[in-house]
Amino acid sequence: MDDWNTRTKLVHGGVRRSQYGEVSEAIYLTQGFVYDTAEQAQQRFEQAGEDEFIYARYGNPTVRMFEERVAQVEGAEDGFATASGMAAVNGALMSMLRAGDHVVSSRALFGSCLYILEEVLTRYGVEVTFVDGTDLGAWRAAVRPETRAVFLESVSNPTLEVIDITEVARIGHSVGATVIVDNVFATPIFSRALEQGADVVVYSATKHIDGQGRCLGGVILGTQEFIRKTVEPYLKHTGGAMSPFNAWVLLKGMETLDLRVRAQSDAALTIAQALQDDDRLSRVIFPHLPDHAQHAVATRQMEKGGTVLSFELKGGQEAAFRFLNALEIVVISNNLGDAKSIVTHPATTTHSRLSDAQKDALGIAPGLVRLSVGLEAVDDLIADLRGALDAV
Ligand SMILES: *Cc1c(COP(=O)(O)O)cnc(C)c1O
């Protein structure tokens, strides 16, 4: 199984068949499990074996199939599934940190990740230093002997800066820190963060893994020691468990993940190239465009550029709003990685909580638009985008 290719692991990884031999994975929609005897119950609470379950907050067969499938694809020893991507980020950090620890994190973060690092951890006596993630000198200057964890989003949202996982991991490891990477934008298909030096990888499965806008989910991947000794006790007692139904939806999503994200990423590159010279835009950002600020890191670290591009309209927020409102195929929403192309105006939605100074520092201009490219015909998408630009 270890030498299966990714596409095979995505279809067959982690499968547990019941006595009926079902083809499609079964949904074990049960919160608990019955024991044959009192002695068996006692034994299971003492030390549950590989396929022995107690309570769905601790584990469930459908959820376990999902955890094993993602872990196999990522090349991780083990994984723990969570109710959402944020439960995964929170679980990875809170399970391992205590008062007096120090964390270094990149500054360009998903709003809720920023909330955990800036508001939650600091409330419990953890000190957090934020750095420009693309500046290796800043990482070097920020780490110190009490740095327990380093946190980063490998591709930032919405300006798509790419952080060098290998180099940041080397810096983190020089002081013995655990390197935690939120790898959502790169997807488990385009970048193997563990191979690149990370110790722990987290995904919001809500994004590409579902990819069809149906449910929330998340997963933490790492060594068996970290998952079972650090993450599992924290999560099973604090309740961020994934629903078995959602695990089943996500298992089905994984079967087509590779096909979907490759098609979406190819379309994203085609669209980025088509818009690149449009004089109504002041910039087009896509990690695999040659003029991207971290193009060398992006092409080394990611097999493809991802499924999201961002661009800035010259007329500011007014032009951006007129553009969004004129689109006929692309919908206005805030998810990404979906089969449906989605456009977002970060300054007034996902990043509206930030001050103008913070937005400026992160390059979130009033005219900036984020486009998550779906599975529609790319020619239709380009026509829709050009039509909306004409309408501006
Ligand atoms: C969406 C997202 C999350 C949070 O995931 P949810 O499933 O919405 O909780 C965390 N990090 C990144 C980079 C994301 O894009």
The ligand as an SDF file (V2000), in Angstrom:
LIG
                    3D

 15 15  0  0  0  0  0  0  0  0999 V2000
  -10.7370   27.7650    5.2950 C   0  0  0  0  0  0  0  0  0  0  0  0
   -9.4270   27.7670    5.9350 C   0  0  0  0  0  0  0  0  0  0  0  0
   -9.2930   27.3880    7.2790 C   0  0  0  0  0  0  0  0  0  0  0  0
  -10.4720   27.0320    8.1370 C   0  0  0  0  0  0  0  0  0  0  0  0
  -11.1910   25.9390    7.6920 O   0  0  0  0  0  0  0  0  0  0  0  0
  -12.7520   25.6950    8.0900 P   0  0  0  0  0  0  0  0  0  0  0  0
  -12.9950   24.3340    7.5520 O   0  0  0  0  0  0  0  0  0  0  0  0
  -13.5390   26.7700    7.4340 O   0  0  0  0  0  0  0  0  0  0  0  0
  -12.8320   25.7650    9.5690 O   0  0  0  0  0  0  0  0  0  0  0  0
   -8.0240   27.4070    7.8230 C   0  0  0  0  0  0  0  0  0  0  0  0
   -6.9440   27.7600    7.0870 N   0  0  0  0  0  0  0  0  0  0  0  0
   -7.0420   28.1140    5.7970 C   0  0  0  0  0  0  0  0  0  0  0  0
   -5.8150   28.4880    5.0460 C   0  0  0  0  0  0  0  0  0  0  0  0
   -8.2770   28.1330    5.1700 C   0  0  0  0  0  0  0  0  0  0  0  0
   -8.3700   28.4910    3.8750 O   0  0  0  0  0  0  0  0  0  0  0  0
  1  2  1  0
  2  3  1  0
  2 14  2  0
  3  4  1  0
  3 10  2  0
  4  5  1  0
  5  6  1  0
  6  7  2  0
  6  8  1  0
  6  9  1  0
 10 11  1  0
 11 12  2  0
 12 13  1  0
 12 14  1  0
 14 15  1  0
M  END
$$$$
